[in-house]
Amino acid sequence: MNKNLIIFFEGHCRQKSLKIRGQLNTLLEDFNHIDFLFYRDTSYNWYLNDIDCFIKKIKDATEGYTKITFIGRSAGGYIAILIGSLLDVDNVITFCPQTFVNHLPMRVRKLSNHKNFINLKNIINKNTNFYINTEKGNNPKHGFQHYKNIKHFKNVNFIDENFQKMLKNDHLKEMLKKIHE
């Protein structure tokens, strides 16, 4: 039997991340052939404290799995895209991710040894399927501009739906069923 893995990276807005995590928890009943891991950045540093160690930790956690999906919201979306690209995972589903952090000086400083991580268009691979859920707006933190930053890649897909509505309508569940058939 194939071993599948879903890793969820929480964002800083715990309330919104908990809604996504809650739906993922209920999916455990429907997806008994999928293992779930959840990560939360309690330091609120976008998972960037000792980034090399964290990437290795995630790489080690994915060993032996046939199909791997990363899911993340906001800062968790950023790290899901980043590490998903580096590890060449099968799918990355994000909600309101940032795809560049050059407007956030503290994040830029943390990435001084990894300047190519400042803008994720520098590391997007051609093999992973990326599903970017965000609202069409100009909010520099969570806006449509983050999707536009990486939309020219053929494997980047835009989901134009409010993430709360997507969860309510079970679209995430349907997407995961399709991905992990």
C-alpha positions as CSV (number, residue, x, y, z in Angstrom):
1,M,0.0,0.0,0.0
2,N,1.2,3.5,-0.8
3,K,2.2,5.7,2.1
4,N,0.9,9.2,1.8
5,L,1.7,12.2,4.0
6,I,0.2,15.6,4.5
7,I,2.1,18.2,6.5
8,F,0.3,21.4,7.7
9,F,2.2,24.5,8.6
10,E,0.2,26.9,10.7
11,G,0.3,30.6,10.2
12,H,0.5,33.2,12.9
13,C,-3.3,33.9,13.1
14,R,-4.0,30.9,15.2
15,Q,-7.8,31.2,14.9
16,K,-7.7,30.9,11.1
17,S,-5.1,28.1,11.1
18,L,-7.1,26.2,13.6
19,K,-10.1,26.2,11.2
20,I,-7.9,24.6,8.6
21,R,-6.3,22.2,11.0
22,G,-9.8,21.3,12.4
23,Q,-10.9,20.3,8.9
24,L,-7.8,18.3,8.4
25,N,-8.3,16.5,11.7
26,T,-11.8,15.4,10.6
27,L,-10.3,14.1,7.3
28,L,-8.4,11.6,9.3
29,E,-11.6,9.6,9.4
30,D,-11.9,9.6,5.6
31,F,-8.2,9.2,4.8
32,N,-6.9,6.3,6.8
33,H,-4.1,5.7,4.3
34,I,-2.6,9.2,4.9
35,D,-0.4,10.3,7.8
36,F,-0.7,13.8,9.1
37,L,1.9,16.1,10.7
38,F,1.3,19.6,12.0
39,Y,3.9,22.2,12.6
40,R,3.5,25.5,14.5
41,D,6.1,28.2,14.7
42,T,5.8,29.2,18.4
43,S,8.6,31.8,17.9
44,Y,6.6,33.7,15.3
45,N,9.6,33.9,13.1
46,W,8.1,32.3,10.0
47,Y,9.9,29.0,10.7
48,L,13.1,30.8,9.8
49,N,15.0,30.2,13.0
50,D,17.8,27.8,12.0
51,I,16.1,27.3,8.6
52,D,18.7,24.7,7.4
53,C,17.9,22.5,10.5
54,F,14.2,22.9,9.9
55,I,14.5,21.9,6.2
56,K,16.4,18.8,7.2
57,K,13.8,18.0,9.9
58,I,11.0,18.1,7.3
59,K,13.1,16.2,4.8
60,D,13.7,13.4,7.3
61,A,9.9,13.4,8.2
62,T,9.0,12.8,4.5
63,E,11.3,9.9,4.0
64,G,9.6,6.7,2.8
65,Y,6.4,8.3,1.6
66,T,5.0,7.8,-1.8
67,K,2.9,11.0,-2.1
68,I,3.5,14.1,-0.1
69,T,1.3,17.2,0.2
70,F,2.2,20.4,2.2
71,I,-0.5,22.7,3.3
72,G,0.1,26.1,4.9
73,R,-1.6,29.4,5.8
74,S,0.1,32.8,5.7
75,A,3.6,32.3,7.0
76,G,2.9,28.6,7.0
77,G,2.0,29.0,3.3
78,Y,5.4,30.7,2.7
79,I,7.3,27.9,4.3
80,A,5.1,25.2,2.6
81,I,6.0,26.7,-0.8
82,L,9.7,27.1,0.1
83,I,10.3,23.7,1.5
84,G,7.9,22.0,-0.9
85,S,9.9,23.4,-3.8
86,L,13.2,22.4,-2.2
87,L,12.1,18.9,-1.5
88,D,10.2,18.5,-4.7
89,V,7.0,17.3,-3.0
90,D,4.0,16.3,-5.0
91,N,1.5,19.1,-4.0
92,V,1.5,22.3,-2.0
93,I,-1.8,23.9,-1.1
94,T,-1.7,27.3,0.5
95,F,-4.1,29.9,2.0
96,C,-3.1,33.5,1.8
97,P,0.7,32.8,1.5
98,Q,3.4,35.3,1.1
99,T,5.7,34.6,-1.8
100,F,8.2,37.3,-1.1
101,V,9.4,38.9,2.1
102,N,11.6,41.8,0.9
103,H,9.1,44.2,2.5
104,L,9.8,42.6,5.9
105,P,13.3,43.6,7.1
106,M,13.4,41.1,10.0
107,R,12.7,38.2,7.7
108,V,15.3,39.5,5.2
109,R,17.9,39.6,8.0
110,K,17.0,36.0,9.0
111,L,17.6,34.9,5.4
112,S,21.0,36.6,4.9
113,N,22.6,33.2,4.1
114,H,19.7,32.3,1.8
115,K,19.0,35.4,-0.3
116,N,17.2,33.3,-2.9
117,F,14.5,32.5,-0.3
118,I,13.5,36.2,-0.1
119,N,11.4,35.8,-3.2
120,L,10.0,32.3,-3.8
121,K,9.9,32.8,-7.6
122,N,13.6,32.1,-7.3
123,I,13.1,28.5,-6.1
124,I,9.8,27.3,-7.5
125,N,10.4,23.9,-9.0
126,K,8.7,22.5,-12.2
127,N,7.5,19.3,-10.6
128,T,5.3,20.2,-7.6
129,N,1.7,21.2,-8.2
130,F,1.0,24.4,-6.3
131,Y,-2.5,25.5,-5.4
132,I,-2.6,29.1,-4.2
133,N,-5.7,30.2,-2.4
134,T,-5.8,33.9,-1.8
135,E,-8.2,36.9,-2.2
136,K,-7.9,39.3,-5.1
137,G,-6.8,42.4,-3.3
138,N,-3.8,44.7,-2.9
139,N,-3.1,44.0,0.7
140,P,0.7,43.5,0.6
141,K,0.6,41.0,3.4
142,H,-2.0,38.5,2.0
143,G,-3.0,39.9,-1.4
144,F,-3.3,38.6,-4.9
145,Q,0.1,40.1,-5.7
146,H,1.7,37.1,-4.0
147,Y,0.0,34.8,-6.5
148,K,0.9,37.1,-9.3
149,N,4.6,36.9,-8.3
150,I,4.7,33.2,-9.2
151,K,1.8,32.7,-11.6
152,H,4.0,32.5,-14.7
153,F,5.0,28.9,-13.6
154,K,2.8,26.3,-15.4
155,N,2.5,24.3,-12.2
156,V,1.0,27.2,-10.1
157,N,-2.7,27.2,-9.9
158,F,-4.9,29.9,-8.5
159,I,-8.0,29.2,-6.3
160,D,-10.1,32.3,-6.3
161,E,-12.3,31.6,-3.3
162,N,-12.3,32.9,0.3
163,F,-10.6,30.3,2.3
164,Q,-13.4,30.1,4.9
165,K,-15.9,29.4,2.2
166,M,-13.5,26.8,0.7
167,L,-13.4,25.0,4.1
168,K,-17.2,25.3,4.6
169,N,-17.9,23.9,1.2
170,D,-15.5,20.9,1.7
171,H,-13.4,22.0,-1.3
172,L,-10.2,21.2,0.6
173,K,-11.6,17.7,1.3
174,E,-12.5,17.2,-2.3
175,M,-9.1,18.5,-3.5
176,L,-7.3,16.1,-1.1
177,K,-9.4,13.2,-2.3
178,K,-8.4,13.9,-5.9
179,I,-4.8,14.4,-5.0
180,H,-4.5,11.3,-2.9
181,E,-6.6,8.8,-4.8
